[in-house]
Amino acid sequence: MTMEIGALTFGEVTADPRTGKTPSARARLHDTIEQIRLADEVGLDIFGVGEHHRSDFIASAPSIILAAAASVTRNIKLSSAVTVLSSDDPVRVYEQFATLDLLSDGRAEIMAGRGSYTESFPLFGYDLQDYSDLFDEKLELLLRIRNHNHVSWSGRFRAALKNADISPRAQSGLPVWQAVGGTPSSAVHAGRLGLPMMIAFLAGPIGAHVHMVDYYRSAAAQSGAAPDSVRVGASVHGFVGPTSQSARDTMFPYFSKGMKENNHQRGDGFEISRPAFDAQATPGGMPVVGSPQEVIDKIMTYRQLYGIDRIMLQMGFGGVPQKEHLQAIELLGTKVAPVLRQETSMDVEINEER
């Protein structure tokens, strides 16, 4: 496939390290809708909103934010990034995203994950000791609901269903991607289910998780998954600026603050120094930050290493101001995406000829 290019946000509510001002939750919500509207306007393929349940984020209900965005967009796919399925009810998740799908005329997607942020587990009465079992069971039920109606089902973590009529029904078939970190078992799980896989990249050598794709494709082949369902995507921190220096100078203070204050809270977070950040911004590191050409080159490296056909950049982490964030979205849509589509369409044509 040719490359799909998009953006995602967690909607951080963070004090600006340069001004000391903290935006209101209302302002951040309206900022998010404006970001999605612009992403659609400049031709990006997808926008994702990540679920978090803390006061330093505004996206505890991504489906509602995406539904608001559906009314001001026409073409862009609207996805969670991610839905923390382990602590949610698959019936309600399906109902909400099927409703979004109808409102958006078939543009809804679900990116389901175990949840690297874990505050939702005690909030909704789940035990972290059941972390993996919760996800496996609930994903199985979500896929059952997506593929069939009426539904009969029983499991450990929710009431049984007997010939349940679950509606409305999505018009698009409601694509479900499995989001994974660096755990091989998660890649195998996605492959066995024949689900497209989205790998979350944070920091380190750009090729550090290549083995994940091998596990995924091997498991998919062994399970007899349909070839068109075996897809790999990447979600990664980044920023597009007019120049390499401006992109790094804009991203660094916010990314650093986000890593320290908006991180998982499994401890105190961590600080990243400017030299370490600049080292990661080089061609050998994971973050995708720089001028449009640098961003194009690094995304093509991801494609060559991992065989990805989708990439989503998280360009506002840590509360990048709206003006700069919108500029980055515009550059991604107008300068980066057209070149990537052209280059990857040539890849497809060459492979078809072979």
C-alpha positions in Angstrom: 0.0 0.0 0.0 1.0 3.6 -0.4 1.8 5.4 2.8 -1.0 6.8 5.0 0.3 9.9 7.0 -1.4 11.3 10.1 -1.1 12.9 13.4 -2.2 12.1 17.0 -2.5 13.9 20.3 -3.0 13.1 23.9 -4.2 16.6 24.6 -1.8 17.5 27.4 -2.7 20.2 29.9 0.8 21.4 30.7 2.3 24.6 31.9 4.3 26.2 29.1 8.0 26.0 30.0 8.6 29.4 28.4 5.7 31.4 29.7 4.6 29.4 32.8 1.0 29.6 31.7 -1.3 26.5 31.8 -4.1 26.3 29.3 -7.6 25.4 30.4 -9.2 22.1 29.6 -11.7 24.0 27.5 -8.9 25.7 25.5 -7.1 22.4 24.9 -10.3 20.7 23.7 -11.0 23.5 21.2 -7.3 23.4 20.1 -7.7 19.7 19.4 -10.7 20.2 17.2 -8.9 22.9 15.3 -5.9 20.6 14.8 -8.1 17.9 13.4 -9.9 20.3 11.1 -6.6 21.6 9.7 -5.2 18.1 9.3 -8.3 17.3 7.1 -7.9 20.5 5.2 -4.3 19.9 4.3 -4.9 16.3 3.2 -3.6 14.1 6.1 -5.1 10.6 6.1 -5.8 10.1 9.8 -5.9 11.8 13.1 -5.8 10.0 16.5 -6.8 11.0 20.0 -5.3 9.0 22.9 -7.3 8.1 26.0 -6.1 9.2 29.4 -7.8 9.6 32.8 -5.8 12.3 34.6 -6.2 16.0 35.1 -3.1 16.8 33.0 -4.9 15.4 29.9 -8.2 16.3 28.3 -9.0 13.1 26.4 -10.8 10.8 28.8 -13.5 10.4 26.2 -11.9 10.3 22.7 -15.0 9.2 20.9 -16.8 12.4 22.0 -13.8 14.5 20.8 -13.7 12.6 17.5 -17.5 13.0 17.0 -17.1 16.8 17.4 -14.3 16.7 14.8 -16.5 14.7 12.5 -18.8 17.7 12.1 -16.0 19.9 10.9 -14.1 17.5 8.6 -14.9 15.6 5.4 -12.2 13.1 4.5 -9.8 12.3 7.4 -10.1 9.1 9.3 -10.8 9.5 13.0 -9.2 7.1 15.4 -8.5 6.5 19.0 -4.8 6.3 19.8 -5.4 4.3 21.9 -8.6 3.0 23.4 -7.5 1.4 26.7 -9.7 -1.6 26.1 -8.5 -3.5 29.1 -10.4 -1.1 31.5 -13.4 -0.4 29.2 -16.5 -2.3 28.1 -16.3 -3.7 24.6 -20.0 -3.3 24.1 -19.9 0.5 24.9 -16.7 0.9 22.9 -18.4 -0.6 19.8 -21.5 1.4 20.3 -19.6 4.7 20.6 -17.3 4.1 17.6 -20.1 2.7 15.5 -22.0 6.0 16.2 -18.9 7.9 15.3 -18.7 5.9 12.1 -22.2 6.8 11.1 -21.7 10.5 12.0 -18.5 10.6 10.0 -19.8 8.6 7.0 -17.5 5.7 7.6 -14.3 7.3 8.8 -14.1 5.8 12.3 -11.3 3.5 13.5 -10.4 1.9 16.8 -6.7 1.5 17.9 -7.0 -0.9 20.8 -4.2 -1.3 23.4 -3.5 -2.7 26.8 -2.7 0.8 28.1 0.8 1.9 29.0 -0.8 4.5 31.2 -2.5 2.5 33.9 -4.6 5.1 35.9 -7.8 3.8 34.4 -7.5 0.3 36.0 -8.2 1.3 39.6 -10.6 4.1 38.4 -12.9 1.5 36.9 -12.3 -1.3 39.4 -9.8 -3.5 37.6 -6.8 -5.3 39.0 -3.5 -4.7 37.3 -2.6 -8.4 38.0 -5.2 -9.2 35.3 -3.5 -6.7 32.8 -3.0 -9.1 29.9 -6.0 -11.3 30.5 -8.3 -8.3 30.5 -7.1 -7.2 27.2 -7.2 -10.6 25.5 -10.7 -11.3 26.6 -12.1 -7.8 25.8 -10.5 -7.7 22.4 -12.0 -11.1 21.5 -15.4 -9.8 22.5 -15.0 -6.5 20.6 -14.1 -8.4 17.4 -17.1 -10.7 18.0 -19.4 -7.7 18.3 -17.9 -6.0 15.2 -18.3 -9.1 13.1 -21.6 -10.5 14.3 -25.0 -9.4 15.6 -26.7 -10.8 17.6 -24.0 -11.9 20.1 -23.8 -14.7 22.7 -20.7 -14.7 24.8 -19.4 -15.4 28.3 -16.1 -14.6 30.0 -14.4 -13.7 33.3 -14.6 -9.9 33.4 -18.1 -8.8 32.4 -21.7 -10.1 32.4 -22.5 -12.8 29.8 -24.3 -11.9 26.6 -27.2 -14.0 25.3 -28.3 -13.2 21.8 -27.6 -9.5 22.5 -28.6 -7.0 19.9 -25.8 -4.4 19.8 -26.4 -1.3 17.8 -26.0 0.9 15.8 -23.9 -1.0 13.3 -21.0 0.7 11.7 -21.2 1.2 8.0 -17.4 0.9 7.4 -16.9 -2.5 9.1 -15.0 -0.4 11.8 -11.3 -1.1 11.4 -9.6 -2.3 14.6 -5.8 -2.0 14.9 -3.9 -3.5 17.8 -1.4 -1.1 19.3 1.8 -2.7 20.7 4.9 -1.5 22.5 8.1 -3.5 22.5 6.8 -6.8 23.7 7.1 -9.7 21.2 4.0 -11.5 22.6 1.9 -8.5 21.7 3.1 -8.7 18.1 2.4 -12.4 18.0 -1.1 -11.8 19.4 -1.9 -9.2 16.7 -0.7 -11.5 14.0 -2.7 -14.5 15.2 -5.8 -12.4 15.2 -5.0 -11.0 11.7 -5.2 -7.5 12.9 -3.2 -4.6 11.6 -0.5 -3.7 14.1 0.6 -0.2 15.2 4.0 0.0 16.9 4.6 2.8 19.4 8.1 4.2 19.1 9.6 6.4 21.8 13.4 6.7 21.9 16.4 4.6 21.0 18.0 3.3 17.8 15.5 3.4 14.9 15.9 -0.3 14.1 15.5 -1.5 17.7 12.0 -3.2 17.1 12.5 -4.8 13.7 12.1 -8.2 15.3 8.5 -7.2 16.2 7.5 -7.2 12.6 9.1 -10.6 12.0 7.1 -12.1 14.9 3.9 -10.4 13.7 4.2 -11.5 10.1 5.1 -15.1 11.0 2.2 -15.4 13.4 -0.2 -13.9 10.8 1.0 -16.4 8.2 0.6 -19.3 10.5 -2.9 -18.3 11.4 -3.9 -17.9 7.7 -4.7 -14.2 8.1 -5.9 -12.4 5.0 -3.0 -10.6 3.3 -4.8 -7.3 3.1 -5.3 -7.3 6.9 -1.5 -7.8 7.6 -0.4 -4.1 7.9 2.2 -2.4 10.1 2.0 1.2 11.2 4.2 3.4 13.4 3.3 6.0 16.0 6.2 8.2 17.0 7.0 11.5 18.6 8.1 14.2 16.1 7.8 17.7 14.8 8.1 19.3 11.4 9.5 22.8 11.1 10.6 25.1 8.3 14.2 24.1 9.1 16.0 21.4 11.0 17.1 23.8 13.7 13.7 25.5 14.2 12.0 22.1 14.5 14.4 20.9 17.2 14.3 24.2 19.0 10.5 24.2 19.1 10.0 20.6 20.1 12.7 20.1 22.7 11.5 22.2 25.7 8.0 20.7 25.4 9.0 17.2 24.8 11.4 17.3 27.7 8.7 18.7 30.0 6.2 16.1 28.8 8.6 13.3 29.5 9.1 14.6 33.0 5.5 15.6 33.9 3.1 13.9 31.5 4.8 10.5 31.5 3.3 7.4 33.0 3.8 8.4 36.6 5.3 5.1 37.5 7.8 7.1 39.4 9.0 10.6 38.6 9.2 10.4 34.9 12.6 11.3 33.4 14.4 14.3 32.0 16.1 14.3 28.6 19.0 16.6 28.0 19.3 18.7 24.9 22.4 16.7 23.7 20.5 13.5 24.2 17.5 14.9 22.3 19.6 16.1 19.4 21.2 12.7 19.2 17.8 11.1 18.9 16.8 13.6 16.2 19.6 12.3 13.9 18.8 9.7 11.2 19.7 6.9 13.6 17.2 7.8 16.3 13.4 7.1 16.6 11.8 10.6 16.9 10.9 12.1 13.5 11.9 15.8 13.9 13.4 18.2 11.4 12.8 20.0 8.1 10.2 18.5 5.7 13.0 16.7 3.8 14.5 15.3 7.0 11.1 14.0 8.0 10.5 12.5 4.6 13.9 10.7 4.8 13.3 9.3 8.3 9.8 8.1 7.5 11.2 6.3 4.4 13.8 4.7 6.7 11.0 3.4 8.9 9.2 2.0 5.8 12.4 0.3 4.7 13.1 -1.2 8.1 9.6 -2.1 9.2 7.5 -2.3 6.0 5.1 0.3 7.4 2.2 1.7 5.3 1.0 4.1 8.0 2.7 6.6 10.2 1.2 8.9 12.8 3.3 11.7 14.4 2.7 13.0 17.9 3.8 16.6 17.4 2.4 18.4 20.4 3.6 16.3 23.3 4.2 18.4 26.4 1.9 21.2 25.3 3.5 22.7 22.1 1.7 26.0 21.6 -1.2 26.0 19.1 0.4 28.3 16.6 3.5 26.1 16.2 1.5 22.9 16.4 -0.8 24.0 13.5 2.2 25.0 11.4 3.7 21.6 11.9 0.4 19.9 10.8 0.3 22.1 7.8 3.9 21.3 6.8 3.2 17.6 7.3 0.2 17.7 5.1 1.5 20.0 2.3 5.2 19.3 2.2 5.8 15.8 3.6 2.7 13.8 2.7 2.6 14.4 -1.1 6.2 13.3 -1.5 5.8 10.2 0.6 2.7 9.2 -1.3 4.5 9.6 -4.6 7.6 7.7 -3.5 5.6 4.9 -1.9 3.3 4.6 -4.9 6.4 4.0 -7.0 7.4 1.2 -4.6 4.0 -0.4 -5.1 4.2 -0.2 -8.9 7.7 -1.7 -8.9 6.5 -4.6 -6.6 3.5 -5.2 -8.8 5.7 -5.4 -11.9 7.8 -8.0 -10.2 
